[in-house]
Amino acid sequence: MLGVGNWVTDGDGRVTGKVKNSQGLEAYLESFKKLENGAGGPEWLRPMRRAAIARSSELGFPTVRDEDWKFTNLAPLSKRAFAPAAGADVTLEDLAPFVFRGQESARLVFVNGRYQPQLSDSCAQPGGVLACNLGQSLQLQPELVKLHLAQYLDYENDFFAALNTAFVEDGGFVYVPDGVVVERPVHLIYVSSETPAPSVTHPRNLIVVGEAAEGAVVEEYVSLGGEEYFTNAMTEIVAGPSAVLEHYRVQRESRKAFNVGTVRVEQSRSSNVACHAVHLGGGLVRNNVHPVLAGAGAECLINGLFLPAGKQHIDNFMRVEHVSPHCGSRQFYNGILNGSASGVFSGRIIVHKDAQKTDAKQTNRNLLLTDEAQMDSKPQLEIYADDVKCTHGATIGQLDDDAIFYLRARGVPEQTARTLLLFGFAAENLERMRQAPIRGYVENLVTEWLPHGEVLKKLR
Amino acid sequence: MLEIKNLHVSVEGKKILKGLNLTVNAGEVHSIMGPNGSGKSTLASVLAGRDGYEVTEGQVLYRGEDLLGMAPEERAHEGVFLAFQYPVEIPGVGSIQFLTAALNAIREHRGLEELDALDALKLFKDKIKALHVSDELLGRSVNEGFSGGEKKKNEIFQMAVLEPTLAVLDETDSGLDIDALRIVAEGVNALRSPERAFLVITHYQRLLSYIVPDFVHVLVNGRIVRSGEKELALHLEEYGYAWAGQRDPTGVGSG
């Protein structure tokens, strides 16, 4: 499908220079003091908060000198002071475009980071499936939360994880007990509304799927009037033995927003987790996906689509760790870049020394619709075992002329042919999404995004 | 219907067609045979409007109009169809979606109403059934993962749906087993009518046992060196292309 294919092993750092991050960081440290040095939440969380804010302060904002941030200049974020977000009135009607009516098993709505029970439809029976906010989870499953919260995200070394952990206040909690199957997805919606000053939220989600249990969770980040704000969202997923989970992140922030999001997955033996992502919004976006295949025979699918336009910058950072033998990982990331947008794909596969018979595959394909759009793709393999199969490939190019000609030779006008092919490119990712309502919803978003996407509506 | 006059075509500066003349009337089936590199596929590509082929001399008239001045999709709208030698795989684009877009673009051009999704699907199912091809391929992306035979059958199926006036088949028979060959031939024969014409480009005489041509032309080194009726194909099979070139090196006459 791609006209030209080139292997990109390394890019050129086109943004250089040291970033002074004092101003932004000071604001976070100030905020933390106002929160009485992290006195919120349960007793056991407080030392963790304090340790995390101390690490934030020591680490500081990453700069382009940091290998993992080579292609993303955080200066616009680090120089800016954000205030903790204020509450706002949002009605169920405002949410109509985001709600899969009758097709979700539970819905949790957060406005400017705060849980809104009146807009939510939680599932909170003690002893059963839980889909509630973190606050409630501490009453219903205190031991489980304590066992897992902040146990996987590396706040010792990851600045944004540290910041989030220091300020952790609210977020979604989903628990599927052993052997239980929840067919319809749990929907978490994070809404940013208009605030008097640029604000920051630190959503924190914890998803625990028990042994041989199955579930699906959608995290959606949207803007209702919010313009400039910063979402620093962290999700920890714990998949028990033979657990199956489909996780989706749909990111539709405002075009001026900052979004740093991390999904950290801890997988037990024979578990199967899919991490889907669709990134449409945000001015500056960092999308971290980090599964650790800790148990033998675990499998993960990382399936993402990113569609930046205008001046958007979307940086996808994958880190797949194979720890145990016989695990499989598949990464498929497709990007379509329009306008003068820029994108990054870093795909690191780490195969630890005991992870024999690892089967890891990574594909990143990108289409540039303009001469101004820019893409950096960087696969990285670190292999410490000897009996493994790892492949990676990246392409950056334009639509295939042969395919365009084939469609035109059948009578399809050129513009329609291009739109069909672009949709087809995205559809490769969409087809991997097993939750039909979500797939349908995302298909519509992609169709609306595509140049001349309206021609596709007649062809459905 | 089709008049090719003194056609010279170059590809990347290399002369491929060197003064090709051919007239095809409505209702006729013409076969063009020739060795590899003689310019058969170049002719097909030029007729369909593929980029990268430079016409340095001559002209092509289709129903009296300058064919070479039309965009590929305009040619399709006017009833020209090319069955590709190498159909393109298009992952992610559904066969139904693609064919509906093509059919409705052509219908619009002909002043017909667009078919809605249901009617289009019914039409596709009827057409594919008539060809004895499994309708399972309708549910797949265009040509994706198809075998060579499935791709060729898919071309013939598309032709059956789009009902062209002039169909050019570019080595549609190459690599086909006898059952697939019959399907292709039946697809063509079912469409034969006094209003339509076919240009069947092939390497082998075999296909012509099933699609009996009115005229056979031998293309060697960018020119038609010999034209005749269907028996010519049998002579070629027996004596080879060198014979055709030697016996009539100036290449007079065309069908």
Chai-1 contact restraints between the chains, C-beta under 6 A:
chainA,res_idxA,chainB,res_idxB,connection_type,confidence,min_distance_angstrom,max_distance_angstrom,comment,restraint_id
A,D402,B,V88,contact,1.0,0.0,6.0,A-B,restraint_1
A,A403,B,V88,contact,1.0,0.0,6.0,A-B,restraint_2
A,A403,B,I90,contact,1.0,0.0,6.0,A-B,restraint_3
A,F405,B,R50,contact,1.0,0.0,6.0,A-B,restraint_4
A,Y406,B,V88,contact,1.0,0.0,6.0,A-B,restraint_5
A,R408,B,P72,contact,1.0,0.0,6.0,A-B,restraint_6
A,R408,B,E73,contact,1.0,0.0,6.0,A-B,restraint_7
A,A409,B,A48,contact,1.0,0.0,6.0,A-B,restraint_8
A,A409,B,P72,contact,1.0,0.0,6.0,A-B,restraint_9
A,A409,B,L82,contact,1.0,0.0,6.0,A-B,restraint_10
A,R410,B,A76,contact,1.0,0.0,6.0,A-B,restraint_11
A,R410,B,A102,contact,1.0,0.0,6.0,A-B,restraint_12
A,G411,B,E73,contact,1.0,0.0,6.0,A-B,restraint_13
A,G411,B,A76,contact,1.0,0.0,6.0,A-B,restraint_14
A,G411,B,H77,contact,1.0,0.0,6.0,A-B,restraint_15
A,G411,B,A102,contact,1.0,0.0,6.0,A-B,restraint_16
A,G411,B,A105,contact,1.0,0.0,6.0,A-B,restraint_17
A,G411,B,I106,contact,1.0,0.0,6.0,A-B,restraint_18
A,V412,B,A101,contact,1.0,0.0,6.0,A-B,restraint_19
A,V412,B,A102,contact,1.0,0.0,6.0,A-B,restraint_20
A,V412,B,A105,contact,1.0,0.0,6.0,A-B,restraint_21
A,P413,B,E73,contact,1.0,0.0,6.0,A-B,restraint_22
A,T416,B,A101,contact,1.0,0.0,6.0,A-B,restraint_23
A,L420,B,V93,contact,1.0,0.0,6.0,A-B,restraint_24
A,G424,B,I90,contact,1.0,0.0,6.0,A-B,restraint_25
A,G424,B,G92,contact,1.0,0.0,6.0,A-B,restraint_26
A,G424,B,V93,contact,1.0,0.0,6.0,A-B,restraint_27
A,F425,B,G92,contact,1.0,0.0,6.0,A-B,restraint_28
A,A427,B,G92,contact,1.0,0.0,6.0,A-B,restraint_29
A,E428,B,P91,contact,1.0,0.0,6.0,A-B,restraint_30
A,E428,B,G92,contact,1.0,0.0,6.0,A-B,restraint_31
A,L459,B,Q97,contact,1.0,0.0,6.0,A-B,restraint_32
A,L459,B,T100,contact,1.0,0.0,6.0,A-B,restraint_33
A,L459,B,A101,contact,1.0,0.0,6.0,A-B,restraint_34
